[in-house]
């Protein structure tokens, strides 16, 4: 893996905070783990390894690395395992929050929550990955997407859920009211289904 660009918070994972203008090799993950997915948020980077291990580096303001503290890291650091043996299959990063989608459809969140973007029913920041309440009617999460301060979930049946900052109507709920729990978005017109 290679990285370049701004590195003021150590988000390139190179062990320092020096900006790089050319792609520079990132040290290998421990124990021979291989990156399957790499995502960047606001000044932080997350890696999902092939075995489901998650690694984090960069700014940790508001606990967005999920490491149990707010100390930044300039090398990729393993995130504690998810509870109950759950295995990560997708990692998503917003500006100051991070989500993990587990193989069983459980969503875990951490980081800034000032606009309710974690979907936990409050506006309290979290510095460890915390499970989001299950979707209503037994709906199963298929995909998670993050904006700067809002989060969207796509269920397997095509239903979309949204939470977080909504000043410009970005949640698609027909108003500008912020939400701190995942709220179903009205169905698309003409019977169209989100995928």
ABEGO torsion letter per residue (X at the ends): XBBBEBAAAGAAGAGBABBBABBBBBBBBBGGBBBABBBBBBGBBBBBBAAGBBBBBEBABGGAAGAGBABBBABBBBBBBBBGGBBBABBBBBAABBBBBBAAGBBBBBEBAAAGAAGAGBABBBABBBBBBBBBGGBBBABBBBBAABBBBBBAAGBBBBBEBAAAGAAGAGBABBBABBBBBBBBBGGBBBX
